[in-house]
């Protein structure tokens, strides 16, 4: 998918999403994995007073990244 495709798919999401919305955008990923992505800075974000704020553009950047592609490939092969 291209950036324009993702922007079209996520047009109903606000420009800054929460961790719950991030999980939905990533296809229903678990809370622990989503937080791991944020803590390792694979998805750029702001952490203010105990709350994650993630720009929608940064989620799309992650979905277009090599790391995301490698993760998908591993899961499709059955390796975790």
VODOLO-723735 format. One record per atom (N, C-alpha, C, CB): residue number from 1; atom name; x, y, z. Coordinates in steps of 0.05 Angstrom, whole numbers. Glycine has a CB too. Example, Ala and Ser with C-alpha at 12.3 -4.5 7.8 and 13.67 -1.06 7.14 Angstrom:
2
<num 1	atomo N	xx 264	yy -114	zz 156> .
<num 1	atomo CA	xx 246	yy -90	zz 156> .
<num 1	atomo C	xx 264	yy -66	zz 156> .
<num 1	atomo CB	xx 226	yy -89	zz 181> .
<num 2	atomo N	xx 257	yy -45	zz 142> .
<num 2	atomo CA	xx 273	yy -21	zz 143> .
<num 2	atomo C	xx 258	yy 1	zz 157> .
<num 2	atomo CB	xx 282	yy -12	zz 114> .
% end
This chain:
80
<num 1	atomo N	xx 17	yy -24	zz 0> .
<num 1	atomo CA	xx 0	yy 0	zz 0> .
<num 1	atomo C	xx 18	yy 25	zz 0> .
<num 1	atomo CB	xx -19	yy 0	zz 24> .
<num 2	atomo N	xx 7	yy 46	zz -11> .
<num 2	atomo CA	xx 21	yy 71	zz -11> .
<num 2	atomo C	xx 12	yy 89	zz 11> .
<num 2	atomo CB	xx 18	yy 85	zz -39> .
<num 3	atomo N	xx 26	yy 111	zz 15> .
<num 3	atomo CA	xx 18	yy 131	zz 35> .
<num 3	atomo C	xx -10	yy 141	zz 31> .
<num 3	atomo CB	xx 38	yy 155	zz 36> .
<num 4	atomo N	xx -17	yy 146	zz 6> .
<num 4	atomo CA	xx -44	yy 156	zz -1> .
<num 4	atomo C	xx -65	yy 135	zz 6> .
<num 4	atomo CB	xx -46	yy 163	zz -31> .
<num 5	atomo N	xx -59	yy 109	zz 2> .
<num 5	atomo CA	xx -78	yy 88	zz 9> .
<num 5	atomo C	xx -83	yy 88	zz 39> .
<num 5	atomo CB	xx -68	yy 61	zz 0> .
<num 6	atomo N	xx -61	yy 90	zz 55> .
<num 6	atomo CA	xx -64	yy 90	zz 84> .
<num 6	atomo C	xx -79	yy 115	zz 93> .
<num 6	atomo CB	xx -36	yy 89	zz 98> .
<num 7	atomo N	xx -73	yy 138	zz 81> .
<num 7	atomo CA	xx -87	yy 162	zz 89> .
<num 7	atomo C	xx -117	yy 160	zz 83> .
<num 7	atomo CB	xx -75	yy 187	zz 74> .
<num 8	atomo N	xx -124	yy 146	zz 62> .
<num 8	atomo CA	xx -152	yy 142	zz 55> .
<num 8	atomo C	xx -165	yy 123	zz 76> .
<num 8	atomo CB	xx -155	yy 131	zz 27> .
<num 9	atomo N	xx -151	yy 102	zz 83> .
<num 9	atomo CA	xx -162	yy 82	zz 101> .
<num 9	atomo C	xx -165	yy 95	zz 129> .
<num 9	atomo CB	xx -143	yy 58	zz 103> .
<num 10	atomo N	xx -147	yy 111	zz 137> .
<num 10	atomo CA	xx -147	yy 123	zz 164> .
<num 10	atomo C	xx -159	yy 151	zz 166> .
<num 10	atomo CB	xx -119	yy 124	zz 175> .
<num 11	atomo N	xx -174	yy 159	zz 145> .
<num 11	atomo CA	xx -184	yy 186	zz 144> .
<num 11	atomo C	xx -204	yy 192	zz 168> .
<num 11	atomo CB	xx -199	yy 191	zz 118> .
<num 12	atomo N	xx -216	yy 172	zz 179> .
<num 12	atomo CA	xx -235	yy 176	zz 201> .
<num 12	atomo C	xx -221	yy 179	zz 228> .
<num 12	atomo CB	xx -255	yy 153	zz 202> .
<num 13	atomo N	xx -195	yy 172	zz 229> .
<num 13	atomo CA	xx -180	yy 175	zz 254> .
<num 13	atomo C	xx -171	yy 204	zz 257> .
<num 13	atomo CB	xx -156	yy 156	zz 254> .
<num 14	atomo N	xx -169	yy 214	zz 282> .
<num 14	atomo CA	xx -159	yy 241	zz 287> .
<num 14	atomo C	xx -129	yy 243	zz 279> .
<num 14	atomo CB	xx -163	yy 249	zz 316> .
<num 15	atomo N	xx -119	yy 267	zz 277> .
<num 15	atomo CA	xx -91	yy 272	zz 269> .
<num 15	atomo C	xx -72	yy 262	zz 291> .
<num 15	atomo CB	xx -86	yy 301	zz 264> .
<num 16	atomo N	xx -80	yy 261	zz 316> .
<num 16	atomo CA	xx -64	yy 250	zz 338> .
<num 16	atomo C	xx -81	yy 228	zz 351> .
<num 16	atomo CB	xx -56	yy 273	zz 359> .
<num 17	atomo N	xx -70	yy 204	zz 351> .
<num 17	atomo CA	xx -85	yy 181	zz 361> .
<num 17	atomo C	xx -75	yy 172	zz 389> .
<num 17	atomo CB	xx -84	yy 158	zz 341> .
<num 18	atomo N	xx -91	yy 157	zz 403> .
<num 18	atomo CA	xx -84	yy 145	zz 428> .
<num 18	atomo C	xx -73	yy 117	zz 423> .
<num 18	atomo CB	xx -108	yy 145	zz 448> .
<num 19	atomo N	xx -64	yy 104	zz 444> .
<num 19	atomo CA	xx -54	yy 77	zz 441> .
<num 19	atomo C	xx -76	yy 57	zz 432> .
<num 19	atomo CB	xx -42	yy 67	zz 468> .
<num 20	atomo N	xx -101	yy 62	zz 441> .
<num 20	atomo CA	xx -123	yy 45	zz 433> .
<num 20	atomo C	xx -128	yy 47	zz 403> .
<num 20	atomo CB	xx -148	yy 51	zz 449> .
<num 21	atomo N	xx -127	yy 72	zz 393> .
<num 21	atomo CA	xx -131	yy 76	zz 364> .
<num 21	atomo C	xx -107	yy 65	zz 348> .
<num 21	atomo CB	xx -135	yy 106	zz 358> .
<num 22	atomo N	xx -83	yy 68	zz 359> .
<num 22	atomo CA	xx -59	yy 56	zz 347> .
<num 22	atomo C	xx -63	yy 26	zz 343> .
<num 22	atomo CB	xx -34	yy 62	zz 363> .
<num 23	atomo N	xx -73	yy 13	zz 364> .
<num 23	atomo CA	xx -77	yy -16	zz 362> .
<num 23	atomo C	xx -96	yy -23	zz 340> .
<num 23	atomo CB	xx -87	yy -27	zz 389> .
<num 24	atomo N	xx -117	yy -8	zz 337> .
<num 24	atomo CA	xx -137	yy -12	zz 315> .
<num 24	atomo C	xx -123	yy -8	zz 288> .
<num 24	atomo CB	xx -161	yy 6	zz 318> .
<num 25	atomo N	xx -108	yy 13	zz 286> .
<num 25	atomo CA	xx -94	yy 19	zz 261> .
<num 25	atomo C	xx -74	yy -3	zz 253> .
<num 25	atomo CB	xx -80	yy 46	zz 263> .
<num 26	atomo N	xx -63	yy -16	zz 273> .
<num 26	atomo CA	xx -44	yy -37	zz 267> .
<num 26	atomo C	xx -57	yy -64	zz 264> .
<num 26	atomo CB	xx -23	yy -39	zz 290> .
<num 27	atomo N	xx -83	yy -64	zz 261> .
<num 27	atomo CA	xx -97	yy -89	zz 256> .
<num 27	atomo C	xx -105	yy -105	zz 280> .
<num 27	atomo CB	xx -80	yy -106	zz 239> .
<num 28	atomo N	xx -109	yy -91	zz 303> .
<num 28	atomo CA	xx -117	yy -105	zz 327> .
<num 28	atomo C	xx -94	yy -117	zz 343> .
<num 28	atomo CB	xx -136	yy -126	zz 320> .
<num 29	atomo N	xx -71	yy -106	zz 341> .
<num 29	atomo CA	xx -48	yy -116	zz 356> .
<num 29	atomo C	xx -53	yy -113	zz 386> .
<num 29	atomo CB	xx -22	yy -101	zz 348> .
<num 30	atomo N	xx -39	yy -128	zz 401> .
<num 30	atomo CA	xx -42	yy -128	zz 430> .
<num 30	atomo C	xx -30	yy -103	zz 443> .
<num 30	atomo CB	xx -29	yy -152	zz 442> .
<num 31	atomo N	xx -40	yy -97	zz 467> .
<num 31	atomo CA	xx -31	yy -74	zz 482> .
<num 31	atomo C	xx -1	yy -75	zz 488> .
<num 31	atomo CB	xx -46	yy -71	zz 508> .
<num 32	atomo N	xx 9	yy -98	zz 495> .
<num 32	atomo CA	xx 37	yy -101	zz 502> .
<num 32	atomo C	xx 55	yy -96	zz 478> .
<num 32	atomo CB	xx 43	yy -129	zz 513> .
<num 33	atomo N	xx 47	yy -107	zz 454> .
<num 33	atomo CA	xx 63	yy -102	zz 430> .
<num 33	atomo C	xx 63	yy -73	zz 422> .
<num 33	atomo CB	xx 53	yy -120	zz 407> .
<num 34	atomo N	xx 39	yy -60	zz 423> .
<num 34	atomo CA	xx 37	yy -32	zz 416> .
<num 34	atomo C	xx 55	yy -15	zz 434> .
<num 34	atomo CB	xx 8	yy -22	zz 418> .
<num 35	atomo N	xx 55	yy -20	zz 460> .
<num 35	atomo CA	xx 72	yy -5	zz 478> .
<num 35	atomo C	xx 101	yy -11	zz 473> .
<num 35	atomo CB	xx 65	yy -12	zz 507> .
<num 36	atomo N	xx 108	yy -35	zz 465> .
<num 36	atomo CA	xx 136	yy -42	zz 458> .
<num 36	atomo C	xx 145	yy -26	zz 434> .
<num 36	atomo CB	xx 138	yy -72	zz 452> .
<num 37	atomo N	xx 128	yy -23	zz 414> .
<num 37	atomo CA	xx 135	yy -6	zz 391> .
<num 37	atomo C	xx 140	yy 23	zz 399> .
<num 37	atomo CB	xx 112	yy -7	zz 370> .
<num 38	atomo N	xx 124	yy 33	zz 417> .
<num 38	atomo CA	xx 127	yy 60	zz 426> .
<num 38	atomo C	xx 152	yy 64	zz 443> .
<num 38	atomo CB	xx 102	yy 70	zz 442> .
<num 39	atomo N	xx 156	yy 45	zz 462> .
<num 39	atomo CA	xx 180	yy 48	zz 480> .
<num 39	atomo C	xx 206	yy 45	zz 464> .
<num 39	atomo CB	xx 179	yy 26	zz 502> .
<num 40	atomo N	xx 206	yy 29	zz 443> .
<num 40	atomo CA	xx 230	yy 26	zz 427> .
<num 40	atomo C	xx 233	yy 47	zz 406> .
<num 40	atomo CB	xx 231	yy -2	zz 414> .
<num 41	atomo N	xx 214	yy 66	zz 406> .
<num 41	atomo CA	xx 214	yy 89	zz 387> .
<num 41	atomo C	xx 211	yy 81	zz 358> .
<num 41	atomo CB	xx 239	yy 105	zz 391> .
<num 42	atomo N	xx 200	yy 58	zz 352> .
<num 42	atomo CA	xx 195	yy 50	zz 325> .
<num 42	atomo C	xx 171	yy 66	zz 313> .
<num 42	atomo CB	xx 189	yy 20	zz 323> .
<num 43	atomo N	xx 154	yy 75	zz 331> .
<num 43	atomo CA	xx 132	yy 93	zz 323> .
<num 43	atomo C	xx 137	yy 119	zz 340> .
<num 43	atomo CB	xx 103	yy 81	zz 328> .
<num 44	atomo N	xx 143	yy 140	zz 326> .
<num 44	atomo CA	xx 148	yy 165	zz 340> .
<num 44	atomo C	xx 123	yy 175	zz 354> .
<num 44	atomo CB	xx 159	yy 187	zz 321> .
<num 45	atomo N	xx 126	yy 186	zz 378> .
<num 45	atomo CA	xx 103	yy 194	zz 394> .
<num 45	atomo C	xx 111	yy 215	zz 415> .
<num 45	atomo CB	xx 91	yy 169	zz 408> .
<num 46	atomo N	xx 91	yy 225	zz 429> .
<num 46	atomo CA	xx 96	yy 242	zz 452> .
<num 46	atomo C	xx 84	yy 228	zz 476> .
<num 46	atomo CB	xx 83	yy 270	zz 448> .
<num 47	atomo N	xx 98	yy 230	zz 499> .
<num 47	atomo CA	xx 89	yy 218	zz 523> .
<num 47	atomo C	xx 86	yy 240	zz 544> .
<num 47	atomo CB	xx 108	yy 195	zz 533> .
<num 48	atomo N	xx 61	yy 247	zz 550> .
<num 48	atomo CA	xx 56	yy 270	zz 567> .
<num 48	atomo C	xx 38	yy 261	zz 590> .
<num 48	atomo CB	xx 44	yy 293	zz 551> .
<num 49	atomo N	xx 48	yy 265	zz 614> .
<num 49	atomo CA	xx 33	yy 258	zz 639> .
<num 49	atomo C	xx 21	yy 230	zz 637> .
<num 49	atomo CB	xx 11	yy 279	zz 642> .
<num 50	atomo N	xx 37	yy 211	zz 629> .
<num 50	atomo CA	xx 28	yy 183	zz 629> .
<num 50	atomo C	xx 11	yy 175	zz 606> .
<num 50	atomo CB	xx 14	yy 178	zz 654> .
<num 51	atomo N	xx 8	yy 191	zz 586> .
<num 51	atomo CA	xx -9	yy 185	zz 563> .
<num 51	atomo C	xx 8	yy 187	zz 537> .
<num 51	atomo CB	xx -33	yy 204	zz 562> .
<num 52	atomo N	xx 4	yy 167	zz 520> .
<num 52	atomo CA	xx 17	yy 168	zz 494> .
<num 52	atomo C	xx 0	yy 183	zz 474> .
<num 52	atomo CB	xx 22	yy 139	zz 484> .
<num 53	atomo N	xx 12	yy 201	zz 459> .
<num 53	atomo CA	xx -1	yy 215	zz 437> .
<num 53	atomo C	xx 16	yy 210	zz 412> .
<num 53	atomo CB	xx -3	yy 246	zz 443> .
<num 54	atomo N	xx 3	yy 198	zz 392> .
<num 54	atomo CA	xx 17	yy 189	zz 369> .
<num 54	atomo C	xx 6	yy 203	zz 344> .
<num 54	atomo CB	xx 15	yy 158	zz 365> .
<num 55	atomo N	xx 22	yy 218	zz 330> .
<num 55	atomo CA	xx 13	yy 231	zz 305> .
<num 55	atomo C	xx 6	yy 209	zz 284> .
<num 55	atomo CB	xx 34	yy 251	zz 294> .
<num 56	atomo N	xx -17	yy 213	zz 272> .
<num 56	atomo CA	xx -26	yy 193	zz 252> .
<num 56	atomo C	xx -5	yy 190	zz 230> .
<num 56	atomo CB	xx -53	yy 202	zz 240> .
<num 57	atomo N	xx 8	yy 211	zz 222> .
<num 57	atomo CA	xx 29	yy 210	zz 201> .
<num 57	atomo C	xx 51	yy 191	zz 209> .
<num 57	atomo CB	xx 40	yy 238	zz 195> .
<num 58	atomo N	xx 58	yy 190	zz 235> .
<num 58	atomo CA	xx 80	yy 173	zz 245> .
<num 58	atomo C	xx 71	yy 144	zz 244> .
<num 58	atomo CB	xx 88	yy 181	zz 273> .
<num 59	atomo N	xx 45	yy 138	zz 249> .
<num 59	atomo CA	xx 35	yy 111	zz 246> .
<num 59	atomo C	xx 38	yy 102	zz 217> .
<num 59	atomo CB	xx 6	yy 109	zz 256> .
<num 60	atomo N	xx 31	yy 119	zz 199> .
<num 60	atomo CA	xx 33	yy 112	zz 170> .
<num 60	atomo C	xx 62	yy 109	zz 163> .
<num 60	atomo CB	xx 20	yy 135	zz 153> .
<num 61	atomo N	xx 80	yy 125	zz 174> .
<num 61	atomo CA	xx 109	yy 122	zz 169> .
<num 61	atomo C	xx 118	yy 94	zz 177> .
<num 61	atomo CB	xx 125	yy 143	zz 183> .
<num 62	atomo N	xx 108	yy 86	zz 201> .
<num 62	atomo CA	xx 116	yy 59	zz 211> .
<num 62	atomo C	xx 105	yy 37	zz 193> .
<num 62	atomo CB	xx 105	yy 55	zz 240> .
<num 63	atomo N	xx 80	yy 40	zz 184> .
<num 63	atomo CA	xx 68	yy 20	zz 166> .
<num 63	atomo C	xx 83	yy 17	zz 140> .
<num 63	atomo CB	xx 39	yy 26	zz 162> .
<num 64	atomo N	xx 96	yy 38	zz 132> .
<num 64	atomo CA	xx 112	yy 38	zz 107> .
<num 64	atomo C	xx 141	yy 31	zz 112> .
<num 64	atomo CB	xx 110	yy 66	zz 94> .
<num 65	atomo N	xx 149	yy 26	zz 137> .
<num 65	atomo CA	xx 177	yy 21	zz 143> .
<num 65	atomo C	xx 185	yy -8	zz 138> .
<num 65	atomo CB	xx 182	yy 28	zz 173> .
<num 66	atomo N	xx 212	yy -11	zz 137> .
<num 66	atomo CA	xx 223	yy -38	zz 133> .
<num 66	atomo C	xx 218	yy -56	zz 157> .
<num 66	atomo CB	xx 254	yy -35	zz 128> .
<num 67	atomo N	xx 218	yy -45	zz 181> .
<num 67	atomo CA	xx 212	yy -61	zz 205> .
<num 67	atomo C	xx 185	yy -74	zz 203> .
<num 67	atomo CB	xx 215	yy -43	zz 230> .
<num 68	atomo N	xx 165	yy -59	zz 195> .
<num 68	atomo CA	xx 138	yy -69	zz 193> .
<num 68	atomo C	xx 136	yy -91	zz 172> .
<num 68	atomo CB	xx 118	yy -47	zz 187> .
<num 69	atomo N	xx 149	yy -87	zz 150> .
<num 69	atomo CA	xx 150	yy -107	zz 129> .
<num 69	atomo C	xx 163	yy -133	zz 138> .
<num 69	atomo CB	xx 164	yy -96	zz 104> .
<num 70	atomo N	xx 185	yy -131	zz 153> .
<num 70	atomo CA	xx 198	yy -154	zz 163> .
<num 70	atomo C	xx 181	yy -168	zz 184> .
<num 70	atomo CB	xx 225	yy -146	zz 176> .
<num 71	atomo N	xx 167	yy -153	zz 200> .
<num 71	atomo CA	xx 149	yy -165	zz 220> .
<num 71	atomo C	xx 127	yy -181	zz 207> .
<num 71	atomo CB	xx 137	yy -144	zz 239> .
<num 72	atomo N	xx 115	yy -170	zz 186> .
<num 72	atomo CA	xx 94	yy -184	zz 172> .
<num 72	atomo C	xx 104	yy -209	zz 159> .
<num 72	atomo CB	xx 82	yy -166	zz 150> .
<num 73	atomo N	xx 128	yy -208	zz 148> .
<num 73	atomo CA	xx 140	yy -231	zz 135> .
<num 73	atomo C	xx 145	yy -254	zz 155> .
<num 73	atomo CB	xx 166	yy -224	zz 121> .
<num 74	atomo N	xx 155	yy -247	zz 179> .
<num 74	atomo CA	xx 159	yy -267	zz 200> .
<num 74	atomo C	xx 134	yy -280	zz 209> .
<num 74	atomo CB	xx 173	yy -254	zz 224> .
<num 75	atomo N	xx 113	yy -264	zz 213> .
<num 75	atomo CA	xx 88	yy -276	zz 222> .
<num 75	atomo C	xx 75	yy -293	zz 201> .
<num 75	atomo CB	xx 69	yy -253	zz 231> .
<num 76	atomo N	xx 78	yy -286	zz 176> .
<num 76	atomo CA	xx 66	yy -302	zz 154> .
<num 76	atomo C	xx 80	yy -329	zz 152> .
<num 76	atomo CB	xx 68	yy -287	zz 128> .
<num 77	atomo N	xx 106	yy -329	zz 159> .
<num 77	atomo CA	xx 121	yy -354	zz 158> .
<num 77	atomo C	xx 116	yy -371	zz 183> .
<num 77	atomo CB	xx 150	yy -349	zz 155> .
<num 78	atomo N	xx 103	yy -360	zz 203> .
<num 78	atomo CA	xx 97	yy -374	zz 227> .
<num 78	atomo C	xx 118	yy -371	zz 249> .
<num 78	atomo CB	xx 93	yy -402	zz 221> .
<num 79	atomo N	xx 138	yy -353	zz 244> .
<num 79	atomo CA	xx 159	yy -348	zz 264> .
<num 79	atomo C	xx 152	yy -323	zz 279> .
<num 79	atomo CB	xx 187	yy -346	zz 250> .
<num 80	atomo N	xx 157	yy -324	zz 305> .
<num 80	atomo CA	xx 151	yy -300	zz 322> .
<num 80	atomo C	xx 175	yy -288	zz 332> .
<num 80	atomo CB	xx 132	yy -307	zz 344> .
% end
